[in-house]
Amino acid sequence: MSIPLLEYKPISQNNRVAGYDVGGDDQPKIYCAENVMSLTEMNELIDSAYRQMFFYAFRSDREIFLESQLRDGQITVRDFIRGLMLSSTFRNSFYEKNSNYRFVEQCIQRALGRDPYNEREKIAWSIKIPTLGYEGFIDALLDSDEYMENFGYDIVPFQRRRVLAGRQEGERPFNIKSPRYDEYYRAILGFPQIIWQTEVRRYTPQEKQSRPGSPALYLDMARSLPNRANTPSRVSAMNISLDKVPYRKK
């Protein structure tokens, strides 16, 4: 008998209130399989799933078999998300390089589209990993009421509450405020790397930059032209004739 999920409460009552978001350019685009009518739209849906789960998927990280099943309608978007979370890329990047608490945080952000409420929620979900195993934890997360109510079977998960009404700045993306590896593994891998700049670059303000037609633009060209002026010949003092030396006549 598996241990039931421990109870946890949001740290704020605002999490219980239905969102009243104002549409804008910063609002995430919702990709739903029911609205896909062309091959291009299906490719955009698959790419959005990779961005949500992996942030970026190289060609070697793509799951070709799952993509073909999704294109043919054999699996749902939820099954495709499950396949990505069970893939070797996701397991190696998030599960094997982090603690259970860190791994739970990454999964909640990507699957449920929000940050964990508090540490108690991390503890509650981390207990599912040793009791149900890796696959059982993923299934429990995708079978939860929160996932089904917000995304269901056909919607690609996205970051919810990205922009909030009444706030000047919305929430930062998960990949910026929550790196893939924790501090311990970032130190082993050598992140962040310090890049020393050996070349000194000059910065010219825009108001001081030369405009078209300015003589300063032709200065280098003028300096590159050969000097054709008649240079005076050097005359030694020993070769000067006294007849050519001017003098005052009385």
Secondary structure, 3 states (H helix, E strand, C coil): CCCCCCCCCCCCHHHHCCCCCCCCCCCCCCCEHHHCCCHHHHHHHHHHHHHHHHCCCCHHHCCHHHHHHHHCCCCCHHHHHHHHHCCHHHHHHHHCCCCHHHHHHHHHHHHHCCCCCCHHHHHHHHCHHHHHHHHHHHHHHHCCHHHHHHCCCCECCCCCCCCCCCCCCCCCCHHHHCCCCCHHHHHHHCCCCCCCCCCCCCCCCHHHCCCCCCHHHHHHHHHHCCCCCCCCCCCCHHHCCHHHCCCCCC
